[in-house]
Amino acid sequence: MRIVSGTLKGKRIIAPKKLPVRPTTDFAKEALFNILNNQYHFSALKVIDLFSGTGNISYEFASRGAEEIIAVDGHFECVKFINKISQELDLPIRTVKSDVFKYLKATGEKAHIIFADPPYNFEEDSLQQIVDTVFSRELLLEGGSLIIEHHKKIDLSSLDHFSEVRKYGNSVFSFFE
């Protein structure tokens, strides 16, 4: 994976093969961040990256100037890898090793952007649970967005707070506000 833009533009990060992840493709990530770049000033953002895996999305936010990023993942090796890269590159990423659903139910943290990239085999009910929890617990700051990356075979447009969808190959980003 590589960082697409910002202070670390072009930096390649090689994740261990043993991690149970499917990183967002550079193509899809670049498209997503082009959208976000037109809506937000990154230096003012607080971000929560759910199912953070390799930290791919967190690194991109950090490279673009976000100063407060929380990366949440339930896999110890993923959290360990994000901590390692974050320290090496001096990035403002705080990791939380937790089941994402438990984290969402317990956290007091709020963010401008909550990005969720769960495994593509997640059922629509589980994705709806993420949306419901984020909005019922009011975890978004004013003007904030929940973005869920999911497989193209899933349609989340009927869920409450849905605002738009963007498709890039097999990857789909559904936005909720």
Disulfide bonds with the S-S distance in Angstrom:
none
